[in-house]
């Protein structure tokens, strides 16, 4: 059933409205009145096709909670809990009066993400850019030159050692077999746990032969459980059949095999080497990111699977940037990882960071030097906007989390831009000399 709106438009004599209580100069208050929320009703309204049942929750509430979640780096449970305590968050999500009850269950956010999908999430990123364009924080000139780079979005899995995979696969099979009423000859719960613990201790003590012996024992236990289930159950349940197939992959894979399985619950995880000295391998998926060279707005972010060569992700990244911003970048600056990519892609000139300052004019070198500006953006997106460790399920979860991380980054930039505008508005028309301006800051700032 189509969702209801959170705004009633009716006055309540006994309750004060949020717009009368809150500070209307707060950046979040201003941003709530700046975003065109009707876009989401038009975009996502057709997804609510049921004519019977309870009305859906307001779309603005669900969109606003996802913006706040990734802008402030909190979980589904935390964003719902803090919603009760923060009047500005409630106003941002479209409520007229202060709410004293939870607006929804955190699992509703999970179901809504599945309904919208990655394509719908791109609309959330597009609206942040449209809002910035409306305030002229982003102009067509800014989109002439963009920086493109890739990074790794790690999945929320344990480090996949062979011993851990054998132990985990056996435990899952034993649990599913008991649930299905299959009586195993032996579960190896006690022996498997002891072998796993001793393997870790021997590895820590650098006793390689003893650690390898315990690892072989764990693999032996897994093989016995697999064969026992296959003998006693010819037609296993769908979940057991899926896990049995994955366990057989883990049991048979070798050290130098390709397309290895690194997690029983997340088969989409890939092993990616980015050449980092402190972290040789990362387990997750590759993410392509596009930002403006001038003001560092994220205009494109997408998760790609299969661990492709960076140059093969360039065309899709530029196409997404054009679809989200409405303008085609004229120049794209990339690092040496894109070596071998064409010099021109659909009227976009590709520049690789493999030239020296003396080989070009100062005006051209300025933009080559700005290419590295995307590196701190990646760092902020990971540390501050939930892309460092992805907790969402499946390949679609990887894509959704990457896009929402870009949304959170742009929302924080919008809040900072509004705050700067409010600061300038406060001193507009007032002639201040240097000493007068210093009086506006704390004493410790004056001494620096």
C-alpha positions in Angstrom: 0.0 0.0 0.0 1.2 3.5 -0.8 3.1 5.2 2.1 1.6 7.9 4.2 3.1 11.3 4.6 4.6 12.4 7.9 3.3 16.0 7.7 -0.4 16.3 8.7 -0.8 20.1 8.1 -3.1 20.3 11.2 -2.4 22.5 14.2 -2.2 21.0 17.6 -3.0 23.4 20.5 -1.2 21.3 23.0 2.1 20.6 21.1 4.7 23.0 19.8 5.9 22.6 16.3 9.5 21.7 15.7 10.1 24.7 13.4 9.1 26.9 16.4 11.4 25.2 18.8 14.6 24.5 16.8 17.1 27.0 15.7 16.3 27.9 12.1 20.0 28.8 11.4 21.2 25.3 12.2 22.7 23.7 9.0 20.6 20.5 9.3 17.5 22.7 9.6 18.5 24.7 6.5 19.4 21.5 4.6 16.0 19.9 5.3 14.3 22.9 3.7 16.7 22.9 0.7 16.4 19.3 -0.5 13.6 18.6 -2.9 12.0 15.6 -1.1 9.1 15.3 -3.6 11.6 13.7 -6.1 11.7 10.5 -3.9 7.9 10.2 -3.8 7.7 10.3 -7.6 10.7 7.9 -8.0 9.8 5.3 -5.4 6.0 5.7 -5.2 5.4 3.2 -8.1 7.2 0.5 -6.0 4.3 0.5 -3.5 1.7 -1.3 -5.7 -0.3 -3.2 -3.1 -3.8 -1.8 -2.6 -4.6 -3.6 0.7 -2.8 -3.8 4.0 -1.2 -1.2 6.3 0.0 2.0 4.6 3.8 2.1 4.1 6.1 4.4 6.1 6.8 7.9 4.7 9.5 7.7 2.0 11.1 10.9 3.3 11.6 9.2 6.7 13.4 6.2 5.1 15.5 8.4 2.8 16.4 10.8 5.6 17.4 8.0 8.0 19.8 6.6 5.4 21.3 10.1 4.8 21.8 10.5 8.5 23.2 7.0 9.0 26.0 7.4 6.5 26.6 11.1 7.2 27.2 10.4 10.9 28.6 6.9 10.6 26.1 5.0 12.7 24.3 1.6 12.4 20.7 0.9 11.6 19.9 0.4 15.3 21.8 3.6 16.4 20.2 5.9 13.8 16.8 4.8 15.0 17.7 5.2 18.7 19.2 8.7 18.2 16.2 9.8 16.1 14.2 9.8 19.4 16.7 12.1 21.1 17.5 14.6 18.3 14.8 17.1 17.2 16.9 18.2 14.2 17.0 14.6 12.9 13.2 14.4 13.3 12.7 17.7 11.4 15.1 16.5 8.7 13.0 13.4 8.3 9.8 15.4 7.8 8.1 15.4 11.2 6.3 18.5 12.4 6.1 17.7 16.1 8.6 16.0 18.5 8.3 12.2 18.4 8.6 10.1 21.6 8.3 6.7 20.0 10.5 4.8 17.6 9.4 5.5 14.0 10.2 2.0 12.8 12.0 -1.2 13.5 15.7 -1.2 12.3 14.9 -4.2 10.1 12.6 -2.0 8.1 15.7 -0.2 6.7 17.0 -3.6 5.5 13.8 -4.4 3.7 13.5 -1.0 2.2 17.1 -1.2 0.8 16.2 -4.5 -0.8 13.1 -3.0 -2.4 14.9 0.1 -3.8 18.0 -1.7 -5.0 21.3 -0.1 -6.2 19.6 1.7 -9.1 17.2 3.4 -6.6 20.1 4.3 -4.3 21.8 6.2 -7.2 18.8 8.6 -7.0 19.8 9.5 -3.4 23.3 10.4 -4.7 21.8 12.4 -7.6 19.6 14.4 -5.3 22.7 15.5 -3.2 24.3 16.8 -6.3 21.1 18.5 -7.5 20.9 20.2 -4.1 24.5 21.4 -4.4 23.8 22.6 -8.0 20.7 24.5 -6.8 22.9 26.4 -4.3 25.7 26.8 -6.9 28.1 24.8 -4.8 28.6 22.7 -7.9 28.7 24.2 -11.4 29.2 22.8 -14.9 32.7 24.2 -14.8 33.5 22.0 -11.8 32.5 18.9 -13.8 34.9 19.7 -16.6 37.7 18.0 -14.7 37.3 15.0 -12.5 39.6 12.6 -10.6 39.0 8.9 -10.9 40.4 6.1 -8.7 39.6 2.7 -7.3 39.8 1.3 -3.8 38.7 -1.8 -1.9 35.5 -2.0 0.2 36.2 -4.8 2.6 33.5 -7.2 3.7 32.7 -7.9 7.3 34.3 -11.4 7.4 37.1 -12.9 9.5 40.5 -13.3 7.9 40.1 -16.4 5.7 42.9 -18.8 6.7 42.5 -22.4 5.5 42.2 -23.8 9.1 39.4 -21.3 9.9 37.5 -22.1 6.6 37.7 -25.9 7.3 36.5 -25.4 10.9 33.7 -23.0 10.0 32.4 -25.1 7.1 32.3 -28.2 9.2 30.3 -26.4 12.0 27.8 -25.1 9.6 27.2 -28.5 8.0 26.8 -30.1 11.4 24.3 -27.5 12.5 22.2 -27.8 9.3 22.3 -31.6 9.4 20.9 -31.6 12.9 18.2 -29.2 11.9 17.3 -31.4 9.0 17.1 -34.6 11.2 20.2 -36.2 9.7 22.0 -38.3 12.3 25.7 -38.0 11.7 28.2 -40.7 12.6 30.4 -38.1 14.4 30.2 -34.3 14.6 33.8 -33.7 15.6 32.7 -30.7 17.7 35.2 -31.4 20.5 38.0 -32.6 18.4 37.6 -29.9 15.8 37.5 -27.1 18.4 40.7 -28.5 20.0 42.5 -28.8 16.6 41.5 -25.3 15.6 42.8 -23.8 18.9 46.1 -25.8 18.7 46.6 -24.8 15.1 46.4 -21.1 16.1 48.8 -21.6 19.0 51.4 -23.5 16.9 51.2 -20.8 14.2 51.7 -18.1 16.7 54.8 -20.0 18.1 56.1 -20.4 14.5 56.0 -24.2 14.8 55.0 -24.7 11.2 55.1 -28.5 11.1 52.8 -28.9 14.1 50.4 -26.2 12.8 50.2 -27.9 9.4 49.4 -31.2 11.1 46.5 -29.7 12.9 45.3 -28.0 9.7 45.3 -31.4 7.9 43.3 -32.8 10.8 40.7 -30.1 10.4 40.4 -30.8 6.6 40.1 -34.5 7.4 37.1 -33.8 9.8 35.4 -31.6 7.1 35.8 -34.3 4.5 34.3 -37.0 6.7 31.3 -34.8 7.5 30.7 -34.0 3.8 30.8 -37.7 2.9 28.6 -38.7 5.8 25.9 -36.2 4.7 26.0 -37.3 1.1 25.6 -40.9 2.1 22.6 -40.3 4.4 20.7 -37.6 2.4 20.3 -37.9 -1.3 18.1 -34.8 -1.7 19.1 -32.3 1.0 17.2 -29.1 1.7 18.1 -26.1 -0.5 20.1 -24.3 2.3 22.0 -27.5 3.2 22.6 -28.2 -0.5 24.1 -24.7 -1.0 26.3 -24.9 2.0 27.4 -28.5 1.1 28.5 -27.2 -2.3 30.5 -24.4 -0.8 32.1 -26.7 1.7 33.2 -29.0 -1.1 34.8 -26.0 -2.8 36.7 -25.2 0.3 37.7 -28.8 0.8 39.1 -29.1 -2.7 40.7 -25.7 -3.3 44.5 -25.4 -3.4 46.9 -22.6 -2.5 47.4 -21.3 -6.0 43.8 -21.8 -7.4 41.8 -19.0 -8.9 38.2 -18.1 -8.0 38.7 -19.4 -4.4 35.9 -19.2 -1.8 36.8 -17.1 1.2 33.6 -17.2 3.2 30.7 -19.6 3.7 28.2 -16.8 4.1 29.6 -14.3 1.6 30.7 -16.2 -1.5 31.0 -12.9 -3.4 34.2 -11.9 -1.5 37.3 -11.5 -3.6 41.0 -11.3 -2.7 42.4 -8.0 -4.0 46.0 -6.9 -3.8 46.5 -3.1 -4.0 50.2 -3.0 -3.3 49.9 -1.6 0.3 52.8 -2.3 2.5 50.7 -2.6 5.7 48.0 -4.7 4.1 49.1 -7.0 1.3 45.6 -8.5 0.6 42.1 -7.1 1.2 39.0 -9.2 1.0 35.9 -7.6 -0.4 35.2 -5.9 -3.7 36.7 -3.1 -5.8 35.0 0.3 -5.8 35.4 2.9 -8.5 35.0 6.5 -7.3 34.8 9.8 -9.3 35.2 13.3 -7.7 35.4 16.8 -9.0 38.9 18.2 -9.1 37.9 21.7 -8.0 35.7 21.2 -4.9 35.9 17.5 -4.3 32.3 16.5 -4.6 31.6 12.8 -5.2 29.7 12.5 -8.5 30.1 8.8 -9.0 30.7 5.7 -6.9 30.0 2.1 -7.8 31.1 -1.4 -6.6 32.4 -3.7 -9.3 32.9 -7.5 -8.8 35.3 -9.8 -10.5 38.4 -7.8 -9.6 38.7 -6.1 -13.0 41.6 -4.1 -14.3 41.2 -0.4 -13.3 41.0 0.7 -16.9 38.0 -1.5 -17.6 36.0 0.3 -14.9 36.7 3.8 -16.3 33.9 4.0 -18.9 31.2 2.9 -16.5 32.4 5.3 -13.9 32.3 8.3 -16.3 28.9 7.3 -17.6 27.6 7.2 -14.0 29.1 10.6 -13.3 27.3 12.0 -16.3 24.0 10.4 -15.4 24.1 11.7 -11.8 25.4 15.2 -12.5 23.8 15.8 -15.9 27.1 17.0 -17.3 29.8 15.0 -19.1 33.4 15.4 -17.7 35.8 16.8 -20.3 39.0 15.7 -18.6 39.6 12.7 -16.2 42.8 12.4 -14.2 43.8 8.9 -13.1 46.8 7.2 -11.5 49.2 4.7 -13.0 46.8 1.9 -12.2 44.9 2.9 -15.3 47.9 2.4 -17.6 46.7 1.1 -21.0 43.3 2.8 -20.9 42.4 4.7 -24.1 43.3 8.4 -24.2 39.7 9.4 -25.1 36.4 7.9 -23.9 33.2 9.4 -25.3 34.5 12.9 -25.6 36.4 12.7 -22.3 40.1 13.1 -22.4 42.0 10.7 -20.1 45.2 11.9 -18.3 47.5 9.5 -16.5 49.7 10.7 -13.7 52.9 9.6 -15.3 54.3 12.9 -16.4 56.8 15.3 -14.8 56.3 18.9 -14.0 58.9 20.2 -16.4 57.2 18.6 -19.4 54.1 20.9 -19.3 52.9 24.4 -18.5 52.1 25.4 -15.0 48.4 25.7 -15.7 48.3 22.1 -16.9 50.5 20.8 -14.1 48.0 22.3 -11.6 45.3 19.8 -12.6 47.8 16.9 -12.7 48.8 17.8 -9.1 45.2 17.9 -8.1 44.7 14.2 -9.0 45.9 13.1 -5.6 43.1 15.1 -4.0 40.9 12.0 -4.4 43.0 10.0 -1.9 41.9 11.9 1.2 38.3 11.6 -0.1 38.6 7.8 -0.1 40.1 8.0 3.4 37.1 10.1 4.7 34.5 7.9 2.9 36.0 4.8 4.6 36.6 6.2 8.1 33.6 8.5 8.4 30.9 7.1 6.1 30.9 3.3 6.6 32.8 2.1 3.5 35.7 0.7 5.5 33.8 -2.5 6.4 30.6 -3.5 4.6 28.0 -5.3 6.7 25.3 -5.5 4.0 24.6 -8.9 2.4 25.5 -10.0 -1.1 26.7 -8.2 -4.2 23.7 -5.8 -4.1 24.7 -4.9 -0.5 28.2 -4.0 -1.7 26.8 -1.7 -4.4 24.2 -0.1 -2.0 26.8 0.5 0.8 29.2 2.2 -1.6 26.6 4.5 -3.0 25.3 5.5 0.4 28.8 6.2 1.6 29.1 8.7 -1.3 25.7 10.2 -0.2 27.0 10.6 3.4 30.1 12.4 2.2 28.1 14.9 0.1 25.6 15.5 2.9 28.5 16.5 5.2 29.9 18.8 2.5 26.4 20.4 2.1 26.3 21.0 5.9 29.7 22.6 5.9 28.8 24.8 2.9 25.7 26.0 4.6 27.6 26.6 7.9 30.1 28.7 5.9 27.3 30.6 4.2 25.7 31.4 7.6 29.0 32.6 8.9 29.5 35.0 6.0 25.9 36.2 6.2 26.5 37.1 9.8 29.3 39.5 9.0 27.8 40.7 5.6 27.8 44.5 5.4 30.1 45.0 8.3 33.6 46.4 7.6 36.0 44.4 9.8 39.7 44.9 10.0 42.0 42.1 11.1 41.9 42.9 14.8 38.1 43.0 14.8 38.0 39.6 13.1 40.3 38.1 15.6 37.9 39.1 18.4 35.4 36.6 16.9 37.7 33.6 17.6 38.9 32.1 20.9 42.1 33.4 22.4 44.1 30.3 21.7 43.5 30.8 17.9 44.8 34.3 18.0 48.2 33.2 19.2 48.7 30.7 16.3 
